[in-house]
């Protein structure tokens, strides 16, 4: 065993993709619910969708797209031996995750202070379609927000391994897989944003 | 292991993809302001699909992966499409 440790790069990455497929199906279930209820309550979805703030949703879209760029570049940087740049980019990604969550906090706070949250008296008086919209909104963005937090933790873990040179220019699959997870978080949001924030007509 | 995965994507490629993603985000916000009836949702989904295609192909390196990766992604998305599509045979004709 001395010296040589077998690493299956393709296997490690393929395993990550298989996990991502299960994540797609998890969120797919929520998108299925959205699609079915949109078909049933088109007018109510529009009136409820207008309540959401496009600036919060759009701003967070840009934050996530930019963070995805940072992660993508960080892998190239690591493989070219630019360790410091790689760590800075990953640090910036975690900052982006924090900005996203702070936005989410203000957005949810504003909604909750208007009495819009699952089980509230105000929601019980709404049209059934609007109630479904907001329940799905909280469920989907909540589950997505959880993924943002987990993604940031995974990237922080990758940063520690890079600092210790356990992940390096010759062995970067952990960073690659952490990056794949982060891009999935971005992908889900690419669909959440138009479906919830841009349903105006 | 670096010999079989030698492809390193250029910084510039990522930057161009990012600019494309921002433009498409602006486009989807702009289009949503117009009333296109039932087409609104399809245009929004079309742009989102294009954006996710860019993220998957470049940021997630799928463009540079082997057939195995690409086919399994296709299979997963086909299953999702069947999963959502077949439900509508029930929901729409109930």
Interface residues (C-beta under 8 A of the other chain):
Chain A: X7 X9 X10 X13 X14 X17 X18 X21 X24 X25 X28 X31 X32 X35 X36 X38 X39 X40 X54 X58 X61 X62 X65 X66 X68 X69 X71 X72 X73 X75 X76 X79 X80 X170 X171 X176 X179 X180 X183 X186 X187 X190 X191 X193 X194 X195 X198 X199 X200 X201
Chain B: X1 X2 X4 X5 X8 X9 X10 X11 X14 X15 X17 X18 X21 X22 X25 X28 X29 X32 X33 X34 X35 X36 X37 X40 X41 X44 X45 X47 X48 X51 X52 X55 X56 X58 X59 X60 X61 X66 X68 X69 X72 X73 X76 X77 X79 X80 X83 X84 X87 X88 X91 X92
